[in-house]
Amino acid sequence: MEKIMNIENLRRFAYVNDEIVKKPIKGIVIFFVGLGGCSMYDQSNEMGEFYAEKGILFVIPYHNPWAWMNRDTVNFTDEIIDVLFKKHDLPDSTPIVSSGGSMGGLSALVYTVYAKRTPSSCVASCPVCDLPFHFTERPDLPRTLYTAFASYEGKFEDALKSASPLHLADKFPKETEYTIFHCEKDEAVNIDKHSNRLVAAMKENNFNITYYTVPDRGHCDLGEIYDRMYDEKTVEGAGGC
């Protein structure tokens, strides 16, 4: 199908802070939202202003709230980034940071594998890492995962594995720098079943990965210190200061 996103209609498909970003543009931070996220913004938000001051384009794709970085979501995100590169005449060397938490953390990781322009870094908070296991982890999840992957050919579990960071642990791009945060008291995405296993697998495969476990905090609740570290890693990855 023809691609319909363009400079004029982009804000129907994503939040972008390019009307306020300081020039020259140094890089791009993509923020993938968690499960069920469907907010739209008709004006600049706090995160957009934070990155704009540092010369960084900040993008929130308005993808399906139950997307799970399936192939349609990869293509949707690529199309947004293509429009931004064209609109701002960005060089191919422009760094891209893939970021997010929970489903958005999974999305940030999986996007590095399939993206048209490979992100230079990935920063994820409490990411879902074992998608087949996650199907069984909570009663609210099967409907969302089936919605995302039911159109795939072959076995349903294979479709889940195609967007499961743990099952992609040997396929991540080596040139990407990875940072993962996970809260030790996370009851929505169990740290032992997800990030601990993924990080071990990625280290075994010699990826450039940094891992922070956050004590005494629940799901995606990084707290002041680790929130600041998360922001610093995204800014650093996008070439800001």
C-alpha positions as CSV (number, residue, x, y, z in Angstrom):
1,M,0.0,0.0,0.0
2,E,1.1,3.6,-0.6
3,K,2.7,5.5,2.3
4,I,0.4,8.4,3.3
5,M,2.4,10.1,6.1
6,N,3.9,13.4,5.1
7,I,5.2,16.7,6.5
8,E,1.7,18.2,6.6
9,N,-0.2,15.3,8.3
10,L,2.6,13.9,10.6
11,R,1.0,15.1,13.8
12,R,-2.0,12.8,13.2
13,F,0.4,9.9,13.5
14,A,3.0,11.0,16.2
15,Y,3.9,13.6,18.7
16,V,7.0,15.5,17.6
17,N,8.7,18.4,19.2
18,D,10.2,19.8,16.0
19,E,8.4,23.1,16.2
20,I,10.3,24.0,19.4
21,V,13.6,22.0,19.1
22,K,16.8,24.0,19.1
23,K,18.8,23.9,15.9
24,P,20.9,22.3,14.7
25,I,19.2,19.0,15.5
26,K,21.7,16.6,17.1
27,G,19.7,13.4,17.2
28,I,16.3,11.7,17.7
29,V,14.8,10.0,20.7
30,I,11.8,7.7,20.0
31,F,9.6,6.9,23.0
32,F,7.4,3.9,22.7
33,V,4.5,3.8,25.2
34,G,3.3,1.0,27.4
35,L,0.3,-1.3,26.8
36,G,-2.9,0.6,26.3
37,G,-1.2,4.0,25.8
38,C,-3.3,6.0,23.4
39,S,-2.7,9.7,24.3
40,M,-2.4,12.3,21.6
41,Y,-1.0,15.8,22.2
42,D,-2.1,19.0,20.6
43,Q,0.7,21.0,22.1
44,S,4.2,20.5,23.5
45,N,4.5,18.3,26.5
46,E,7.1,18.3,29.3
47,M,9.3,15.5,27.7
48,G,9.2,17.2,24.4
49,E,10.4,20.5,25.9
50,F,13.1,18.7,27.9
51,Y,14.7,17.3,24.7
52,A,14.0,20.4,22.6
53,E,16.3,22.4,24.9
54,K,19.1,19.9,24.1
55,G,18.6,20.0,20.3
56,I,17.0,16.6,20.2
57,L,13.9,15.6,18.2
58,F,11.5,13.7,20.5
59,V,9.0,11.4,18.9
60,I,6.0,9.4,20.4
61,P,4.5,7.2,17.7
62,Y,0.7,6.9,17.9
63,H,0.8,3.2,17.2
64,N,-1.9,0.6,18.1
65,P,-2.3,0.5,22.0
66,W,-1.8,-3.3,21.8
67,A,1.0,-3.2,19.3
68,W,3.8,-5.3,20.9
69,M,6.2,-4.1,18.1
70,N,4.6,-6.4,15.5
71,R,5.6,-5.9,11.9
72,D,3.0,-3.2,11.3
73,T,4.3,-1.2,14.2
74,V,7.9,-1.4,12.9
75,N,6.7,-0.2,9.5
76,F,4.6,2.6,11.1
77,T,7.6,3.8,13.1
78,D,9.9,3.7,10.1
79,E,7.5,5.8,8.1
80,I,7.5,8.5,10.8
81,I,11.3,8.6,11.0
82,D,11.5,8.8,7.2
83,V,9.3,11.9,7.2
84,L,11.4,13.5,9.8
85,F,14.7,12.8,8.0
86,K,13.2,14.3,4.9
87,K,11.6,17.3,6.5
88,H,14.7,18.3,8.4
89,D,17.2,17.1,5.8
90,L,19.0,15.1,8.4
91,P,22.2,13.2,7.5
92,D,22.2,9.4,7.7
93,S,24.7,9.6,10.6
94,T,22.0,11.3,12.8
95,P,21.8,9.1,16.0
96,I,18.5,7.5,16.9
97,V,17.6,6.4,20.5
98,S,15.0,3.7,20.9
99,S,13.3,4.0,24.3
100,G,10.3,3.1,26.4
101,G,9.0,1.1,29.3
102,S,7.1,-2.1,29.8
103,M,5.6,-3.0,26.4
104,G,7.4,0.2,25.3
105,G,10.6,-1.3,26.6
106,L,10.0,-4.4,24.6
107,S,9.3,-2.2,21.6
108,A,12.5,-0.2,22.1
109,L,14.5,-3.4,22.1
110,V,12.7,-5.2,19.2
111,Y,12.8,-2.1,17.1
112,T,16.6,-2.2,17.0
113,V,16.4,-5.5,15.3
114,Y,14.0,-4.6,12.5
115,A,14.3,-0.8,12.1
116,K,15.1,0.6,8.6
117,R,17.6,2.9,10.3
118,T,19.3,1.0,13.1
119,P,19.2,2.9,16.4
120,S,22.6,3.9,17.9
121,S,21.3,3.2,21.4
122,C,18.4,1.6,23.2
123,V,17.2,2.6,26.7
124,A,14.5,0.4,28.2
125,S,12.6,0.4,31.6
126,C,11.1,-2.8,33.0
127,P,10.9,-4.3,29.5
128,V,8.9,-7.4,28.7
129,C,11.6,-9.8,27.4
130,D,10.0,-13.2,27.2
131,L,6.8,-12.7,25.2
132,P,5.6,-16.3,25.1
133,F,5.9,-16.4,28.9
134,H,4.3,-13.0,29.3
135,F,1.2,-14.5,27.5
136,T,0.7,-16.5,30.6
137,E,1.9,-14.0,33.2
138,R,-1.4,-12.0,33.6
139,P,-5.0,-12.6,32.5
140,D,-5.3,-9.3,30.7
141,L,-2.5,-10.1,28.2
142,P,-3.7,-12.9,25.9
143,R,-6.3,-10.8,24.1
144,T,-3.7,-8.1,23.4
145,L,-1.1,-10.5,22.1
146,Y,-3.5,-12.4,19.9
147,T,-4.8,-9.1,18.5
148,A,-1.2,-8.1,17.6
149,F,-0.1,-11.4,16.0
150,A,-3.1,-13.4,14.9
151,S,-2.6,-12.4,11.2
152,Y,0.9,-14.0,11.1
153,E,1.3,-17.2,9.2
154,G,2.5,-20.3,11.0
155,K,2.4,-21.1,14.7
156,F,1.2,-18.5,17.2
157,E,4.2,-19.1,19.5
158,D,6.6,-18.5,16.6
159,A,4.9,-15.2,16.0
160,L,5.3,-14.2,19.6
161,K,9.0,-15.2,19.5
162,S,9.5,-12.9,16.5
163,A,8.9,-9.9,18.8
164,S,10.3,-11.4,22.0
165,P,13.7,-9.8,23.0
166,L,14.8,-13.0,24.8
167,H,14.3,-15.0,21.6
168,L,16.1,-12.3,19.6
169,A,19.1,-12.2,21.9
170,D,21.5,-13.3,19.2
171,K,20.0,-11.0,16.5
172,F,20.4,-7.6,18.1
173,P,22.6,-5.2,16.2
174,K,26.1,-5.2,17.6
175,E,26.6,-1.5,16.9
176,T,23.8,-0.5,19.2
177,E,24.5,0.4,22.8
178,Y,21.9,-1.0,25.3
179,T,20.8,0.2,28.7
180,I,18.2,-1.6,30.7
181,F,16.6,-0.6,34.0
182,H,14.3,-3.0,35.9
183,C,12.6,-2.5,39.3
184,E,13.2,-5.4,41.7
185,K,9.6,-5.3,43.1
186,D,8.0,-5.2,39.6
187,E,4.8,-7.3,39.9
188,A,3.6,-6.7,36.4
189,V,6.8,-7.8,34.5
190,N,8.8,-10.2,36.7
191,I,12.5,-9.2,36.8
192,D,13.7,-12.8,37.1
193,K,11.6,-14.0,34.2
194,H,12.5,-11.1,31.9
195,S,15.4,-8.6,32.2
196,N,17.7,-10.9,34.3
197,R,17.4,-13.6,31.6
198,L,17.8,-11.2,28.7
199,V,20.8,-9.4,30.1
200,A,22.5,-12.7,30.8
201,A,21.9,-13.8,27.2
202,M,23.1,-10.6,25.7
203,K,26.2,-10.5,27.8
204,E,26.9,-14.1,26.7
205,N,26.7,-12.8,23.1
206,N,29.1,-9.9,23.9
207,F,26.7,-7.0,23.4
208,N,27.4,-3.6,24.7
209,I,24.9,-3.6,27.6
210,T,24.5,-1.8,30.9
211,Y,22.0,-3.1,33.5
212,Y,20.6,-1.3,36.5
213,T,18.3,-3.1,39.0
214,V,16.2,-0.6,41.0
215,P,15.6,-1.6,44.6
216,D,12.3,-1.2,46.5
217,R,10.4,0.0,43.4
218,G,7.5,-1.4,41.4
219,H,6.7,-1.5,37.7
220,C,8.4,1.3,35.7
221,D,8.7,3.4,39.0
222,L,12.4,4.2,38.7
223,G,12.4,7.0,41.3
224,E,14.3,10.2,41.1
225,I,17.9,8.9,40.8
226,Y,17.3,6.3,38.2
227,D,14.8,8.5,36.3
228,R,17.6,11.0,35.9
229,M,20.0,8.3,34.8
230,Y,17.4,7.1,32.2
231,D,17.1,10.6,30.9
232,E,20.9,11.1,30.8
233,K,21.4,7.9,28.8
234,T,18.8,8.9,26.2
235,V,20.3,12.4,25.9
236,E,23.8,11.0,25.6
237,G,22.7,8.5,23.0
238,A,21.1,11.2,20.9
239,G,24.2,13.4,20.9
240,G,23.0,15.9,23.4
241,C,24.7,17.3,26.5
